[in-house]
Amino acid sequence: MNAVEIIERVRAHDADLLIREDRLVVRGRGDKLPDDLQRELREHKGELMVALGEPINHTIAVILADIRPHLPKALQRLPDDKLLALVNWSIIAAFEKAVRTVTR
């Protein structure tokens, strides 16, 4: 599911998504959103922030802040630019490994 589809699902539940500080906020008059939609909101937070007009630099900082507590202590101390480079490198390495596996 992409950001536009998620936003449409939220609106179908008579609610809207807003950005307040570093958080996605759901405002609505209906029932609580279904668990699967709440999970999609958490998993696609960065994409949703960009789709809702948040500047990309701020969105990247929020994403890095969200993942930082799950990293080893040495990586938690890296500045954002170095951590972002490491994350990008890890994604590229995982992609290349998957391509090698598929093409064997």
MIPA-712918 format. One record per residue: residue in one letter; x, y, z negated of N, C-alpha, C in turn. Coordinates in pm, whole numbers, plus 50000, padded with zeros to 5 digits. Last residue first. Layout:
# MIPA-712918
AXYZXYZXYZ/...
//
This chain:
# MIPA-712918
R520884835751006521694823351006520994812351078/T519294857850977519914855451108520794843051112/V518554858650710517524856250812518154852350945/T520974864950583520234852650548519244848950657/R521584889750693522484878450715521784865250687/V519424904550587519564902950732520474891150763/A520024903350314518774897450364518854895150514/K522434917850312522424903850267521164896750321/E521504942950392522464935650476522504920850439/F519854948950170519284947950304520214939850395/A521754950349965520674940349958520034938250095/A523284972250058523914959050040522854948050035/I521334992650048521954988850176522574975050166/I520864993249771519774990349865520334985749999/S523395000549676522804987749636521664983649730/W523645026249784524575015749826523995002049792/N521595039249641521535038049788522435026849838/V522645036949380521345030849413521225028949564/L524995052149414525075038049376523775030749409/A523915077349471524785070849569524885055849540/L522565081749229521805080849354522645074049462/L524745083449056523765072749038522945070849166/K525935106849153526665094049160525715082249144/D523915125849102524425123849238525175110649254/D523455123748818522435120048916523005117349055/P526255108948642525445120448684524505116148799/L526125080348424526505086348552525645098648582/R525185067748200525935080248180526335087048311/Q524105044148282523185054448231523875067948220/L526285028248334525585034348447524635045248402/A526975020548074527965027548158527285034548276/K524635006647986525035019447926526005027248014/P522644993348256523684991948154524155005848108/L519195005348291520545002648341521505000048226/H516825014548206516905000248236518284996048285/P516915042148183516895034148060517045019148083/R516875049948471518075050948387518015042448259/I514445051048600515215038448605516395038448508/D513455076748542512635065048514513445052148511/A515465093148636515175093248493514345081148452/L515195087948910516415083848840516205083648689/I512635099648950512855085348976514095080448901/V513225126548888512235119148809512425104148826/A515065132749089515475133748948514515125948858/I513425129649314514585120849295515035121149149/T511655151149271511155137349275512295127449251/H513335172949299512695170449169512205156049162/N514005170049568515055169849465514475166949328/I511495172549700512215159749701513295159249593/P508725188849540510015189549611510825176649594/E505435175749585506545178449490507845179249570/G503245168849742503925181549764505045185049669/L502145144149737501365154849673502085168349677/A504145128849848502895130549924502035141849867/V505975129449634506315135949761505045138649842/M504495114849447504905128549416505255136149543/L504255090149578503065098149552503425112649523/E506905081449571506235083449700505005092349683/G507225079149289508055088149370507405091549503/K505215059449220505235072949163506025082749250/H504525033549276504715042749389504805057349344/E504115020149037505105014849130505435024649242/R502025034848915503355033948851504415029948953/L499965030549102500395044149068501785044149006/E499705002749091500165009049215500655023349189/R498655000548830499964994648861500545000948988/Q496175012448873497105018548777498525013448801/L495114993349045495375006849096496315014349001/D494864971448873495724970248992496044983949050/D493034981148679494424978048642495344977448764/P490935008548788491234994248774492734992048747/L490495038148585490895031748711491195017048688/K487595043248384489035041448393489365034548525/D484775059748542485405049748456486925049948474/G484735095048623484215081448620484915072648519/R485895118948651484705118548565484175104348549/G489425126848643488175122048700487055121748599/R492795128248707491655135848654490395130748721/V495905116248633494645112948698493545120848628/V499155127248692497995128048605496755124948687/L502495119648684501285119048766500115118848670/R505005140848542504035129948533502955131148640/D506705161348487507265149648557506285138048564/E504385186148516505775184048477506315172048554/R501905170848677502115179848562503475176448504/I500155165848965501495164848906501585175348796/L497175146549014497885159248999499275156348946/L494585130149181495935129349127496545143249126/D491105125349097492175131749174493505129549103/A488125105349133489235110949056490235117349152/D486225086649227485815099949181486865106249090/H487315065149344486875063349204486505076749141/A488265075049577487065066549585486495063649446/R490615086549487489475095349519488175087449532/V492165063249469491905071249349490685080149373/R492215055949740491585047149641491255054649513/E493655077649846492275075249890491535066249791/I496115073449719495365085749692493905084049732/I496785049049841496595049749696495775062049659/E497055056850108496055046850071495755047249921/V499225074450083497925079350131496815069650093/A501305057249993500815068249909499435073049953/N500535022550078501335034750082500645045850002/M500854988350000500005000050000500905012450000/
//
